[in-house]
C-alpha cells in the first residue's frame, strides 16, 4: 500500500528559502544588522528566533527567510553577509531550507528507533535522506529492504574495531553524509571516531544514566521501583554519553508495570526523543555552545 505524503509538512521551494543561524558576543544593533542585510537582499522573514544569554554575554539567532530576487542565490548571500559577520564577530551558517540532511543510521538489534525514523522520513515529517543503514548485526536487514535503503553489515569485535570504524568513515565520506544517527547502536565508538564525527552524530539512550549502567537497565530500574522512565538524545563526544544534550523526555510509571512494560514505555520515549533531535538538527535549530545547546523549537 502506498503511503501518502502528509500535507502538514510542506517543503520550501528549492533555491528560494534559506536558514541563517548565528552566534556572537552580545552587542547593540545585532538584530538591526541582520534584518537590514535581509532587506537589502530581497529577503522576507518567514520565522525568526533569538536568545540572549545574559550569563555568558552571547547572542544566538535563527532566521528562516525567502528571497524574491531570482538572481540572488546562496553563494551571493554568503558573500554579502561576510562584512556583517566580520563587523560583529559572528559565527554563522547559511543553508537552503529545502536541502535534506544526508543521514546515515547505525543500529544493532533493537529496531524501534530505526523504524520510527524511516516512517517519519517516508511521510515527510523529517527532511532527511537516508543513503545507508549500518549495523553490526543482520537482524534489521529486512526492514531496510522494505524501505529500499542499502544495508551495510559491518561486524565489530575487539580485534576488528579499527577496520570496522575505517569502513564506516569510508561510507560517511563516500556518501557525503551530513549526520550520523546512533539509533540504539550498541557499540562504543572510539575517541578518534567521535572526534571525526563531532557535531555531526547523535546518540539516544535511556535517561537512567549514570544509574543502572550496563546490561538490562530496565530490570535494574524495576528492582529499584523507579517512578520515571525517560530518554536523552545528545551529540556524540569522546566522553561516553556526556555529549551536549539536544532533547530529553520522561514518562511517569508506577508499581503495576513489570520490567517488560518498562521496556515498552522506554522504547516509545526513545523513539520520540530521537526523532525530535534529528528533526531539529536537520532544520538547523540546534546551536552548540561549550557543553550546552540552544534549541530553537
Order of alpha helices (4+ residues) and beta strands (2+ residues): beta-alpha-beta-beta-alpha-beta-beta-alpha-beta-alpha-beta-alpha-beta-alpha-beta-alpha-beta-beta-alpha-beta-beta
